[in-house]
Amino acid sequence: MGNILTTEILATALGLATDQLLDLAARAPRMYRHKRKPKKSGRGMRTIDAPLPDLKKVQRKLLDNVLAMSHTHPSLFGSKGHAIKSAVRCHTKKAVVITMDISDFFPSIKDFMVRRALLSRGVPADAAKVMTRLMTCNNHLPQGAPTSTRMAMLVLEPAAAEIERLIAS
């Protein structure tokens, strides 16, 4: 990502004209189908916010052409291509293994956190605002969007680095 990612360059990376990108970003938070389904644990319900096809296509391009290029902490797993076996392998024969689960994970990652993570990676404010609008729904990361897992990893990277630093000390 970084400072070279202007809104115009972002539009090109997504196969859109700049005015099309800005129009889509303005409409994006309303371009979801909402569905509630039981959690796997059987306790409570989960809301799936599935983007409509036009938005999902752009989110996939955003994931593949922009977000996939940014570094994430090696202890963060969950994106496509990171199998559970890969996550477990680095913990084999360790004296202690700690796992964490964040309740209502995607809804707990708010739009300001997404914007802050993008800005901290050098994305200019105008491009960060557009990207945030393309990736959030109801002021949080939607469970069901192709960009949500990768963006969550970018938001959580500072926490993962701090946990690793604390463990090492």
Buried (B, 14 or more C-beta within 10 A) or exposed (E): BEEEBBBEBBBBBBEBEBEEBBEBBEEBBEBBEEEEEEEEEEEEEBBBBBBEEEBBBBBBBBBBBBBEEBEBBEBBBBBEEBEEEEBEEEEEEEEEEEEEEEEEBBBEBBBEBBBBBBBEBEBBEBBBBBBBBBBBBBEBBBBBBBBBBBBBBBBBBEEBEEBEEEEEE
